[in-house]
Amino acid sequence: MKTKRIISRKDHEIYFIPRPEDLKPHNTKRHVFDTLSELHPVFSSKCQVDIKSFLFNKKRWFMASVISADVLSDYKLMYRGASFFTNTSILAHEKDFIKSNPVKVDDELIGFDSEKNIPVSIPLENTVLNNEQSLSCKLSNIPSRCSVFRESKTKWFNAAIIACLAVLVMFIFASAYLNTGIAKPVDIITKYFEEKSEEIIYFPSAVSILAGISEIILSENGVIENWQLNENAFQYITIQCSNVSASAAYKLFSELDYLVLQDIQNVNYIDGKPQLTVILNKKQDYFSLPVSLVITNNKFIDEFAELTSLLKNLNIEIFSEILPSVINNSLYYSISFSANEKNIVSSMEVLDDFCEKYSFNIKRLDVSAETDKKTFPVTCTLSSVDLQNGRFKILDSKNEFIPLAFGYKPVEAKRKIFITEEKRKNPEEEYEIISEPVETINMIKIIGSITDADGMKIYFHDNEGKITIRNKQ
C-alpha cells in the first residue's frame, strides 16, 4: 500500500478559478495557466500545477494547486513512491464542503463562503504548528482521487493507442488479401468531421461598460467619484458614487443583462446626500472573457508608440508606461495619463479603436475626477487577445456621457448684445451680459440625448442645475 503524505501549505498555493461556460476541454490548461500567471506572484515554467474540476452550487470551478518543481522533487526524494495530498484537496472532495463555512485547518482557512458563493483556501500567517497535521489521521481512508501532483500516464496511454491502431490496420489488410486471393490495394476511406464552432460573444469593452454605467448614473442625477474595472479581481467593477441612494442603486443595477449587483457598501451622508460604493460582477453565463496571450513579437513597441502619439495629439498629458516584460510575464501594457473635459471622450475612443485595430483588450480601467470636475486621471492596462472566433458585445451608450457622469458641467455660451445708436450715446449706462445655452428646451441646457425603443431620452440641467431626463416620442 502506498504511503500517503500531506504537503504543508507553506510549500504550495491553492487557487479556485471560475470555469467559463463556453470553455472547451482542450483549452482548460491554457485558461488555468493564463489565470495563474496573473494571480501567482512567481508563476513560471519551474512550477508544477495540479488541476481538478469541481461543481459547487451549479457553478464549475477549477482548483489549481501550485508548487515549485524543486520543492516537489524534495518531497518525492524524501517519501519515495508516496501519494501526496493537501488539506484543501481532501476537504474539497467531501460532500458537506459547500455546507460548512470556512474553518481553520492547521495554517489554512478552508471552506465555502455561502454569502459570496465561492470556495475559499487562504494561508494564515504567523501560525505556529506542531509536527503533526490535523488531517493526517484520516489519510488511510482518503481515496486516491483526492491526491495531487500524480505522475502523468499520458505517454503510456498514447503508446497503447498507437499499438492498437497498428494491429487494426494489419488486420484490415490481411482480411482483404484472404477474401480476394490476390494482392490489390485496399481503399481506406477516412472521414473527418469538423465541429462547427459557434461564435463567441465576449463581454462589452471596458470603455463601453463605463459609458453604459455613466448613463445609468446620470438617470438618477448621480455623480461617479471613482471607477475601477479589473477583469482579474473577484470584484469586477467597483464604483464610488454620490447622490444615489442605496434603493435606487439596487434598482438601477439589478436589471443589467451582462453584470450582476454583488454588493452595496459604505453608505455615508455628506450634506444630506448619500455616498456609497457599488460592486458589480460578471454574468459569465451569457458572455465570455478573452484569454490573455503573451506579447512575444517585437512590433509592440511601435504599436504602443502609436498609442502614445495618438493621445499626445489630443494634448493629453501622459504620466507613465509599463511595457510587457519579465516582471509581468510579457502579458500586459499599462499607461497612465490625465485628460480634461475636452479630450476625455476622445481618449476613450482612441483606446477602443487601438484595441480593435491590434486585437488588444482593456483588462483594467481606473478613472476618477479631480475636485474641479474638469480633469480626469486615467490608468489603463491592455493585454493581447485572440479574437479569431469571437467578438465583443456592443452597447448603445455614448462616450459623451462619461465626463457628465463624473460631475462635469458644460460652460454656457454668451449671448451677443446689440446696442442701438441711442444707447451708445449714453456710455455710462450698464448692459447685462446674459448667458444663453447652446441648445435649449424652454431655456434649459441640454447635455445629451439617446434614442431607444421607447423614443428619445434627453438629458438637461433644470433651473436648479440638476440633471433631468425628458422623453421625446
Residue pairs with C-beta under 8 A, 6 or more apart in sequence:
2 81
2 82
2 83
3 79
3 81
3 82
3 83
4 82
4 83
4 84
4 85
4 139
4 140
4 142
4 147
5 75
5 79
5 82
5 83
5 84
5 85
5 139
6 84
6 85
6 86
6 87
6 90
6 133
6 135
6 136
6 139
7 67
7 75
7 84
7 85
7 86
7 148
8 107
8 133
9 86
9 87
9 106
9 107
9 108
9 123
10 107
10 123
11 67
11 68
11 71
11 75
12 65
12 66
12 67
12 71
12 86
13 40
13 65
13 66
13 67
13 123
14 63
14 64
14 65
14 66
14 86
14 88
14 121
15 35
15 36
15 39
15 40
15 63
15 64
15 66
16 61
16 62
16 63
16 64
16 118
16 119
16 120
16 121
17 31
17 32
17 35
17 36
17 61
17 62
17 63
17 64
18 59
18 60
18 61
18 62
18 284
19 53
19 59
19 60
19 61
19 62
20 31
20 284
20 288
20 289
21 60
21 284
21 285
21 288
22 200
22 288
23 31
27 291
28 51
28 62
29 51
30 291
31 62
31 291
32 49
32 51
32 62
32 64
33 43
33 49
34 291
34 292
35 64
35 232
36 43
36 47
36 49
36 64
36 66
37 43
37 292
37 329
37 331
38 232
38 292
38 331
39 232
40 47
40 66
43 66
43 329
44 329
46 68
46 69
46 70
47 66
47 67
47 68
47 69
48 66
48 67
48 68
48 69
48 72
48 149
49 64
49 65
49 66
50 64
50 65
50 89
50 148
50 149
50 150
51 62
51 63
51 64
52 62
52 63
52 65
52 89
52 92
52 148
53 60
53 61
53 62
53 63
54 60
54 61
54 62
54 63
54 92
54 119
55 61
56 97
56 98
56 112
56 117
56 119
57 98
57 117
59 117
61 119
63 88
63 89
63 92
63 119
65 86
65 88
65 89
65 148
65 149
67 149
72 149
75 82
75 84
76 82
83 144
83 147
83 150
84 147
84 148
84 149
85 139
85 142
85 146
85 147
85 148
86 148
87 105
87 106
87 108
87 110
87 133
87 134
87 135
88 108
88 110
88 121
89 146
89 147
89 148
90 135
90 138
90 142
90 146
91 97
91 105
91 110
91 111
91 135
92 110
92 119
93 143
93 145
93 146
97 111
97 112
97 119
98 112
98 114
99 112
100 111
100 112
101 111
101 112
101 113
101 114
102 109
102 110
102 111
102 112
102 113
102 120
102 122
103 109
103 110
103 111
104 124
105 134
105 135
106 127
106 129
106 133
106 134
106 135
107 123
107 124
107 127
107 129
108 121
108 122
108 123
108 124
109 120
109 121
109 122
109 123
109 124
110 120
110 121
110 122
111 119
111 120
112 118
112 119
112 120
113 119
113 120
116 234
118 234
169 188
172 186
172 188
173 186
176 184
176 186
177 183
197 389
199 389
199 390
199 391
200 288
200 389
200 390
200 391
201 286
201 287
201 288
201 390
201 391
201 392
201 393
202 287
202 288
202 289
202 290
202 361
202 387
202 390
202 391
202 392
202 393
203 209
203 258
203 282
203 287
203 288
203 289
203 392
203 393
204 212
204 258
204 287
204 392
204 393
204 394
204 395
205 352
205 355
205 361
205 362
205 392
206 229
206 362
206 364
206 365
207 348
207 349
207 351
207 352
207 362
207 365
207 399
208 352
208 392
208 394
208 395
208 397
209 229
209 237
209 258
209 259
209 395
210 227
210 229
210 348
210 365
210 367
210 402
211 348
211 395
211 397
211 398
211 399
211 401
211 402
212 395
212 397
213 224
213 227
213 237
213 239
213 405
214 224
214 397
214 401
214 402
214 404
214 405
214 406
215 397
215 398
215 401
215 405
215 450
216 252
216 253
217 223
217 224
217 239
217 241
217 244
217 252
217 405
218 401
218 404
218 405
218 448
218 459
218 467
219 252
219 469
220 243
220 244
220 248
220 249
220 252
221 243
221 466
221 467
221 468
222 241
222 242
222 243
222 244
222 248
222 405
223 241
223 242
223 243
223 405
223 406
223 407
224 239
224 240
224 241
224 367
224 369
224 405
224 406
224 407
225 240
225 241
225 242
225 275
225 368
225 369
225 406
226 238
226 239
226 240
226 366
226 367
226 368
227 237
227 238
227 239
227 240
227 365
227 366
227 367
227 368
228 237
228 238
228 239
228 364
228 365
228 366
229 236
229 237
229 362
229 364
229 365
229 366
230 236
230 237
230 363
230 364
231 289
231 363
231 364
232 363
232 364
234 281
235 262
235 279
235 281
236 259
236 280
236 281
236 282
237 259
237 278
237 279
237 280
237 281
238 277
238 278
238 279
238 280
239 277
239 278
239 279
239 280
240 275
240 276
240 277
241 249
241 275
241 276
241 278
242 270
242 273
242 274
242 275
243 273
243 274
244 252
244 274
244 276
245 274
246 264
246 267
246 274
246 276
249 261
249 264
249 276
249 278
250 261
250 264
253 259
253 261
253 278
253 280
254 261
256 280
256 283
257 283
257 286
258 282
258 283
258 286
258 287
258 393
259 280
259 281
259 282
259 283
260 280
260 281
260 282
260 283
261 278
261 279
261 280
262 279
262 280
262 281
263 278
263 279
264 276
264 277
264 278
264 279
265 276
265 277
265 279
266 275
266 276
266 277
267 274
267 275
267 276
268 274
268 275
268 276
269 275
282 289
287 393
288 390
290 361
290 385
290 386
290 387
290 390
291 385
291 386
292 331
292 332
292 361
292 363
292 383
292 384
292 385
293 331
293 383
293 384
293 385
293 386
294 329
294 330
294 331
294 384
295 324
295 330
295 331
295 333
295 383
295 384
296 330
300 323
300 324
300 333
300 384
301 323
303 354
303 358
304 321
304 323
304 333
304 335
306 354
307 335
307 350
307 351
307 354
308 318
308 321
308 335
310 350
310 354
311 318
311 335
311 337
311 347
311 350
312 318
314 339
314 343
314 346
314 347
314 350
315 343
316 337
316 338
316 339
316 343
316 347
317 337
317 338
318 335
318 336
318 337
319 336
319 337
319 338
320 334
320 335
320 336
321 333
321 334
321 335
321 336
322 328
322 332
322 333
322 334
322 335
323 333
324 330
324 331
324 332
324 333
331 383
331 384
332 363
332 381
332 382
332 383
333 360
333 381
333 382
333 383
334 364
334 379
334 380
334 381
334 382
335 379
335 380
335 382
336 377
336 378
336 379
336 380
337 347
337 377
337 378
338 375
338 376
338 377
338 378
339 347
339 375
339 376
339 378
340 374
340 375
340 376
341 373
341 374
341 375
341 376
341 403
341 408
344 376
344 378
344 402
344 403
345 399
345 400
345 402
345 403
347 378
348 399
348 402
349 399
351 362
351 380
354 360
355 361
355 362
355 382
358 384
359 384
359 385
359 386
359 387
360 382
360 383
360 384
360 385
361 382
361 383
361 384
361 385
362 380
362 381
362 382
363 381
363 382
363 383
364 379
364 380
364 381
365 378
365 379
365 380
365 381
366 377
366 378
366 379
366 380
367 376
367 377
367 378
367 402
367 406
368 376
368 377
368 406
369 375
369 376
369 406
369 407
369 408
370 376
370 377
373 406
373 407
373 408
373 409
374 408
376 403
376 406
396 450
396 452
397 450
398 448
398 450
400 448
401 448
401 459
404 447
404 448
404 459
404 467
409 447
409 461
409 465
410 438
410 445
410 447
412 435
412 436
412 437
412 438
412 445
413 435
413 436
413 437
413 438
414 433
414 434
414 435
414 436
415 433
415 434
415 435
415 436
417 431
417 432
417 433
417 434
419 431
423 429
423 431
437 443
437 444
437 445
437 446
438 445
438 446
439 445
439 446
440 446
441 458
441 460
441 470
444 460
444 461
444 462
444 463
445 460
445 461
446 458
446 459
446 460
447 459
447 460
447 461
447 467
448 458
448 459
449 456
449 457
449 458
449 459
449 472
450 456
450 457
451 457
454 471
455 471
455 472
455 473
456 471
456 472
456 473
457 469
457 470
457 471
457 472
458 469
458 470
458 471
458 472
459 467
459 468
459 469
460 467
460 468
460 470
461 467
461 468
462 468
